[in-house]
Amino acid sequence: MEFHLTKLRDVHLIQLEPARDDRGFFARTFCVEEFAAHGLETNFPQHSISFSARKGTLRGMHYQLEPHSEAKLVRCTQGVILDVIIDIRPDSPTYRCWQEFELSSANRRQLYIPKGFAHGFQTLSDDVEVNYLISTPYAPQLARGIRYDDPAFGISWPQPVTQVSEKDLRWPDFP
Ligand SMILES: Cc1cn([C@H]2C[C@H](O)[C@@H](COP(=O)(O)OP(=O)(O)O[C@H]3O[C@@H](C)C(=O)[C@@H](O)[C@H]3O)O2)c(=O)[nH]c1=O
């Protein structure tokens, strides 16, 4: 795997390194040794998947409070998404900054999101599957969110929003 730093501190965009042959290829998507060598989380007790039927679907921007904050490794295995993360670590030099990444089944990029980020995405195609490795068990009582259109951040989503959960419409303005 190739690990690329991003403009947000501690975030890595991970490119697969396929070993190709006549059949196709084989590639690692996660490796304890490689992740540890880059100082990344290696314990992911929860693996999850979401499926979104319609282009324009918006999920996010989600995070969990301590002691349940989560590191996530995100990969789009069907379709295309615009993935967006916001650094909400008050002591970070990139606090309140956000960045977007196109993840798709075609580019097979993975995004490593450390603890202390809000995460969301919009689907850019129909029938989208997103896979997660997550470092911390789900704790709904500690789940929080930032509204996708919170004026504090001004994220420009590329598509009209076709689907969004009631929960995600109700997140309060970020302080
Ligand atoms: C996130 C999550 C949800 N659920 C349940 C709660 C609810 O009944 C149903 C759907 O949950 P949500 O509406 O929160 O699903 P969704 O909006 O897809 O939530 C996801 O959004 C993206 C952006 C992330 O970063 C993920 O970590 C996760 O928060 O699944 C779990 O059982 N475990 C989980 O880890």
Ligand as a Chemical Component Dictionary entry (heavy atoms), coordinates in Angstrom:
data_LIG
# 
_chem_comp.id                   LIG 
_chem_comp.type                 NON-POLYMER 
_chem_comp.pdbx_formal_charge   0 
_chem_comp.three_letter_code    LIG 
# 
loop_
_chem_comp_atom.comp_id 
_chem_comp_atom.atom_id 
_chem_comp_atom.alt_atom_id 
_chem_comp_atom.type_symbol 
_chem_comp_atom.charge 
_chem_comp_atom.model_Cartn_x 
_chem_comp_atom.model_Cartn_y 
_chem_comp_atom.model_Cartn_z 
_chem_comp_atom.pdbx_ordinal 
LIG C1  C1  C 0 -23.310 3.678  12.481 1  
LIG C2  C2  C 0 -24.120 2.472  12.975 2  
LIG C3  C3  C 0 -25.483 2.437  12.833 3  
LIG N1  N1  N 0 -26.189 1.380  13.296 4  
LIG C4  C4  C 0 -27.646 1.361  13.075 5  
LIG C5  C5  C 0 -28.384 2.543  13.623 6  
LIG C6  C6  C 0 -29.534 2.739  12.663 7  
LIG O1  O1  O 0 -30.616 1.899  13.026 8  
LIG C7  C7  C 0 -28.988 2.227  11.337 9  
LIG C8  C8  C 0 -28.556 3.363  10.398 10 
LIG O2  O2  O 0 -27.627 4.182  11.102 11 
LIG P1  P1  P 0 -27.187 5.588  10.510 12 
LIG O3  O3  O 0 -28.381 6.325  10.023 13 
LIG O4  O4  O 0 -26.347 6.263  11.552 14 
LIG O5  O5  O 0 -26.301 5.128  9.249  15 
LIG P2  P2  P 0 -25.294 6.032  8.418  16 
LIG O6  O6  O 0 -25.880 7.385  8.248  17 
LIG O7  O7  O 0 -24.899 5.318  7.210  18 
LIG O8  O8  O 0 -24.060 6.142  9.427  19 
LIG C9  C9  C 0 -22.759 6.091  8.947  20 
LIG O9  O9  O 0 -22.490 7.340  8.297  21 
LIG C10 C10 C 0 -21.162 7.498  7.826  22 
LIG C11 C11 C 0 -21.040 8.878  7.273  23 
LIG C12 C12 C 0 -20.122 7.121  8.824  24 
LIG O10 O10 O 0 -19.078 7.721  8.957  25 
LIG C13 C13 C 0 -20.400 5.864  9.591  26 
LIG O11 O11 O 0 -19.476 5.692  10.656 27 
LIG C14 C14 C 0 -21.809 5.857  10.112 28 
LIG O12 O12 O 0 -21.966 6.874  11.090 29 
LIG O13 O13 O 0 -27.874 1.383  11.654 30 
LIG C15 C15 C 0 -25.566 0.333  13.911 31 
LIG O14 O14 O 0 -26.217 -0.653 14.368 32 
LIG N2  N2  N 0 -24.200 0.346  14.078 33 
LIG C16 C16 C 0 -23.465 1.382  13.618 34 
LIG O15 O15 O 0 -22.202 1.384  13.764 35 
# 
loop_
_chem_comp_bond.comp_id 
_chem_comp_bond.atom_id_1 
_chem_comp_bond.atom_id_2 
_chem_comp_bond.value_order 
_chem_comp_bond.pdbx_ordinal 
LIG C1  C2  SING 1  
LIG C2  C3  DOUB 2  
LIG C2  C16 SING 3  
LIG C3  N1  SING 4  
LIG N1  C4  SING 5  
LIG N1  C15 SING 6  
LIG C4  C5  SING 7  
LIG C4  O13 SING 8  
LIG C5  C6  SING 9  
LIG C6  O1  SING 10 
LIG C6  C7  SING 11 
LIG C7  C8  SING 12 
LIG C7  O13 SING 13 
LIG C8  O2  SING 14 
LIG O2  P1  SING 15 
LIG P1  O3  DOUB 16 
LIG P1  O4  SING 17 
LIG P1  O5  SING 18 
LIG O5  P2  SING 19 
LIG P2  O6  DOUB 20 
LIG P2  O7  SING 21 
LIG P2  O8  SING 22 
LIG O8  C9  SING 23 
LIG C9  O9  SING 24 
LIG C9  C14 SING 25 
LIG O9  C10 SING 26 
LIG C10 C11 SING 27 
LIG C10 C12 SING 28 
LIG C12 O10 DOUB 29 
LIG C12 C13 SING 30 
LIG C13 O11 SING 31 
LIG C13 C14 SING 32 
LIG C14 O12 SING 33 
LIG C15 O14 DOUB 34 
LIG C15 N2  SING 35 
LIG N2  C16 SING 36 
LIG C16 O15 DOUB 37 
# 
